[in-house]
Amino acid sequence: MNFDRIEVASPFPGPIYRVAETESTMRDARLLAARDEADGAGVLAGYQRSGRGRVDGRKWSARPGESVLCTLLLRRPPSQGFTLRVGLAAAEAAESFLPAGARAEVKWPNDVLVGGRKLCGILCEGDGSVVYVGIGINVAQASFPKELADTATSIARELTDTDEIPTIETVLSKFLFHLDAALSRQDWREAVTARLWGLGSAVRFRSGDPAREDIIEGRVVGLGDSGELILANARMADGSVRAEYRAFSGELPVA
């Protein structure tokens, strides 16, 4: 694989490389790690043939040149609430390009929404010595396929007709600076909670045990010290009720 280094302003020492098309930037970032690239090095793809989400079988689909499709390698242990910190950085970065009053929210555990529609997806993996941060941010899409039209959005879709759509490189750079800050924030939990999608609302939550896939109903009241989602008055799958339920894996909402 040939990686072309590009100029993207970044607080990290590692360079950003561009590939026109790839199977997966996550795979490419592992190749960079194997050749000892520095902390914060990453691969930005114009098009990704096999982008995937956190849950097996889910794909990230984007037309060429319309999204930030990037995986970074970080040579450091993951901070507490790591994926949520990445989501916070993505939300802050994206919101900086939106009209005044627009709000980017963090949907536990790894999405960013605007107006209830998905703008960004995150996938974090580690191999013991390196943490890989995969991120997809919809930037220039003016429309989406019919099956996504009501559930996905982009920076371009949130702008007015007179607003200028930022470049992919500009959005990535903004994200990198917010990520650097988010990784060391002492108040990360409060900052994410302030943007937490569904806070105060009743939800149906699917537990993270794939063998059971229990549905738990409760009200989102915040995050724990490790980034776990806290539900109050949670009705468990067996009908019992807990005053508090802490979810370390799973997803919400379930229709």
C-alpha positions as CSV (number, residue, x, y, z in Angstrom):
1,M,0.0,0.0,0.0
2,N,1.4,3.4,-1.0
3,F,0.5,6.2,1.4
4,D,0.8,9.8,0.3
5,R,1.6,12.2,3.1
6,I,-0.6,15.3,3.1
7,E,-0.5,18.6,5.0
8,V,-3.1,18.6,7.7
9,A,-2.6,20.8,10.8
10,S,-2.4,18.6,13.8
11,P,-1.3,18.8,17.5
12,F,0.1,15.2,17.2
13,P,3.6,14.4,15.9
14,G,2.5,11.7,13.6
15,P,1.7,12.6,9.9
16,I,-1.6,12.1,8.1
17,Y,-1.5,10.1,4.9
18,R,-4.1,9.9,2.1
19,V,-5.3,7.0,0.1
20,A,-7.8,7.4,-2.8
21,E,-9.5,4.1,-2.0
22,T,-9.0,1.3,0.5
23,E,-10.7,-1.7,2.0
24,S,-10.4,-0.3,5.5
25,T,-8.5,2.6,7.1
26,M,-8.4,0.5,10.3
27,R,-6.3,-2.1,8.5
28,D,-4.2,0.6,7.0
29,A,-3.5,2.2,10.3
30,R,-2.2,-1.1,11.6
31,L,0.2,-1.1,8.7
32,L,1.4,2.3,9.8
33,A,1.9,1.1,13.4
34,A,3.9,-1.9,12.1
35,R,6.4,0.5,10.5
36,D,6.7,2.6,13.7
37,E,4.8,5.7,12.7
38,A,4.6,8.3,15.5
39,D,1.7,9.0,17.8
40,G,-1.3,10.5,16.0
41,A,-0.3,9.2,12.5
42,G,-3.4,8.3,10.5
43,V,-4.8,7.3,7.1
44,L,-7.5,9.4,5.4
45,A,-9.4,7.7,2.6
46,G,-11.4,9.2,-0.2
47,Y,-13.4,6.0,-0.4
48,Q,-13.6,2.9,1.9
49,R,-14.9,-0.3,0.4
50,S,-15.3,-2.2,3.7
51,G,-15.9,0.3,6.4
52,R,-17.5,-1.2,9.4
53,G,-19.2,-0.2,12.6
54,R,-18.9,-1.4,16.2
55,V,-21.5,-4.1,15.8
56,D,-20.6,-7.0,13.5
57,G,-22.5,-6.8,10.1
58,R,-22.9,-3.0,10.2
59,K,-21.2,-1.1,7.4
60,W,-20.2,2.5,7.0
61,S,-21.2,3.6,3.6
62,A,-20.1,6.9,2.0
63,R,-19.6,8.1,-1.6
64,P,-16.1,9.1,-2.6
65,G,-14.9,12.5,-1.3
66,E,-17.9,13.3,0.9
67,S,-16.8,12.2,4.4
68,V,-13.9,12.2,6.8
69,L,-12.9,8.5,6.7
70,C,-9.9,8.2,8.9
71,T,-8.2,6.0,11.4
72,L,-5.5,7.3,13.8
73,L,-3.0,5.4,15.8
74,L,-2.3,6.6,19.3
75,R,0.7,5.2,21.2
76,R,-0.7,5.7,24.7
77,P,-2.9,3.8,27.0
78,P,-6.6,4.7,26.6
79,S,-8.0,7.4,28.9
80,Q,-11.0,6.6,31.0
81,G,-14.2,6.8,28.9
82,F,-12.0,6.8,25.8
83,T,-14.6,6.3,23.1
84,L,-16.8,8.9,24.7
85,R,-13.9,11.4,24.7
86,V,-13.5,10.7,21.0
87,G,-17.2,11.4,20.6
88,L,-17.0,14.6,22.5
89,A,-14.1,15.8,20.3
90,A,-16.1,14.9,17.1
91,A,-19.2,16.7,18.4
92,E,-17.3,19.8,19.3
93,A,-15.4,19.8,16.0
94,A,-18.6,19.3,13.9
95,E,-20.6,21.8,15.8
96,S,-18.0,24.5,15.1
97,F,-19.0,24.3,11.4
98,L,-22.8,24.4,12.1
99,P,-25.1,27.4,12.2
100,A,-25.5,29.2,15.5
101,G,-27.9,27.3,17.8
102,A,-27.2,23.9,16.2
103,R,-26.3,21.2,18.7
104,A,-24.2,18.1,18.2
105,E,-25.0,15.3,20.7
106,V,-23.1,12.3,21.8
107,K,-25.2,9.1,21.5
108,W,-23.8,6.5,23.9
109,P,-21.6,4.7,23.2
110,N,-20.1,5.8,19.9
111,D,-22.2,8.1,17.6
112,V,-22.7,11.8,17.2
113,L,-26.1,13.1,16.2
114,V,-27.5,16.4,15.0
115,G,-31.2,16.9,15.3
116,G,-31.5,13.2,16.1
117,R,-29.8,12.1,12.9
118,K,-26.4,10.5,12.7
119,L,-23.5,12.7,11.6
120,C,-20.6,10.7,12.9
121,G,-19.7,7.1,13.8
122,I,-16.7,6.0,15.9
123,L,-14.8,2.7,16.1
124,C,-12.0,2.3,18.6
125,E,-9.8,-0.8,18.9
126,G,-6.5,-1.7,20.6
127,D,-3.8,-4.3,20.4
128,G,-2.2,-3.7,23.8
129,S,0.4,-1.1,22.7
130,V,-1.6,1.0,20.2
131,V,-5.1,2.4,20.3
132,Y,-6.7,2.8,16.9
133,V,-9.4,5.6,16.5
134,G,-11.6,5.1,13.5
135,I,-13.9,7.9,12.7
136,G,-16.4,8.7,9.9
137,I,-17.8,12.2,9.7
138,N,-20.4,13.1,7.1
139,V,-19.3,16.4,5.5
140,A,-20.5,17.1,2.0
141,Q,-23.5,14.8,1.4
142,A,-26.4,16.8,0.1
143,S,-28.7,13.8,0.2
144,F,-28.6,10.2,1.4
145,P,-30.1,6.9,0.0
146,K,-33.8,6.5,0.8
147,E,-33.1,4.0,3.6
148,L,-30.9,6.6,5.4
149,A,-32.7,9.8,4.5
150,D,-34.5,10.1,7.9
151,T,-31.6,8.8,10.1
152,A,-28.5,10.4,8.7
153,T,-27.2,13.9,8.2
154,S,-24.1,15.8,7.2
155,I,-22.5,19.1,7.9
156,A,-23.7,20.3,4.4
157,R,-27.3,19.3,5.2
158,E,-27.3,21.3,8.3
159,L,-25.9,24.5,6.7
160,T,-27.9,27.2,5.0
161,D,-27.7,27.8,1.2
162,T,-25.2,30.7,1.8
163,D,-22.9,28.8,4.1
164,E,-19.6,27.4,2.8
165,I,-19.1,23.7,3.1
166,P,-15.8,23.0,4.8
167,T,-13.2,20.7,3.2
168,I,-12.5,17.2,4.4
169,E,-9.0,18.3,5.6
170,T,-10.4,21.3,7.5
171,V,-12.9,19.1,9.4
172,L,-10.2,16.5,10.1
173,S,-7.8,19.1,11.4
174,K,-10.5,20.6,13.7
175,F,-11.2,17.1,15.1
176,L,-7.6,16.4,15.8
177,F,-7.2,19.5,17.9
178,H,-10.4,18.8,19.8
179,L,-9.3,15.1,20.3
180,D,-5.9,16.2,21.7
181,A,-7.8,18.3,24.3
182,A,-10.5,15.7,25.1
183,L,-8.0,13.0,25.8
184,S,-6.6,15.0,28.8
185,R,-9.7,16.7,30.0
186,Q,-10.4,16.2,33.7
187,D,-14.1,17.2,33.2
188,W,-14.7,14.9,30.3
189,R,-17.6,13.1,32.0
190,E,-19.4,16.4,32.7
191,A,-18.7,17.6,29.2
192,V,-20.1,14.5,27.5
193,T,-23.1,14.4,29.9
194,A,-24.0,17.9,28.8
195,R,-24.2,16.6,25.3
196,L,-25.6,13.2,26.0
197,W,-28.4,12.2,23.7
198,G,-31.5,11.0,25.5
199,L,-30.5,12.5,28.9
200,G,-33.6,12.5,31.1
201,S,-35.6,10.5,28.6
202,A,-37.1,7.0,28.9
203,V,-35.4,4.5,26.6
204,R,-35.4,0.9,25.6
205,F,-31.8,-0.4,25.9
206,R,-30.4,-3.6,24.4
207,S,-27.8,-5.2,26.7
208,G,-24.4,-6.0,25.4
209,D,-24.7,-9.8,25.8
210,P,-25.1,-11.1,22.2
211,A,-26.3,-14.4,23.5
212,R,-29.2,-12.8,25.4
213,E,-29.9,-9.4,23.8
214,D,-32.1,-8.5,26.8
215,I,-34.2,-5.4,26.5
216,I,-34.0,-3.1,29.5
217,E,-36.3,-0.1,29.9
218,G,-35.3,2.9,32.0
219,R,-34.5,6.6,32.1
220,V,-31.1,8.0,31.1
221,V,-29.7,9.9,34.0
222,G,-26.0,10.2,33.2
223,L,-22.6,8.5,33.0
224,G,-20.4,6.6,35.5
225,D,-16.7,7.2,36.2
226,S,-15.8,4.7,33.4
227,G,-18.2,6.1,30.9
228,E,-20.9,3.5,31.6
229,L,-24.5,4.6,30.9
230,I,-26.7,4.9,34.0
231,L,-30.4,4.2,33.8
232,A,-32.8,4.9,36.6
233,N,-35.9,2.8,37.5
234,A,-34.7,0.2,35.1
235,R,-37.2,-2.6,34.3
236,M,-35.1,-5.7,33.5
237,A,-35.9,-8.4,31.0
238,D,-37.2,-10.7,33.7
239,G,-39.6,-8.0,34.9
240,S,-37.7,-7.0,38.0
241,V,-37.0,-3.3,38.6
242,R,-33.7,-1.8,39.7
243,A,-33.4,1.7,41.1
244,E,-30.2,2.0,39.1
245,Y,-28.7,0.0,36.2
246,R,-25.2,0.6,34.9
247,A,-24.6,-0.5,31.3
248,F,-21.0,-1.1,30.2
249,S,-21.9,-2.5,26.8
250,G,-24.9,-2.5,24.6
251,E,-26.8,0.1,22.6
252,L,-29.8,2.5,22.6
253,P,-32.4,3.1,21.6
254,V,-34.4,0.1,20.6
255,A,-37.7,0.9,18.8
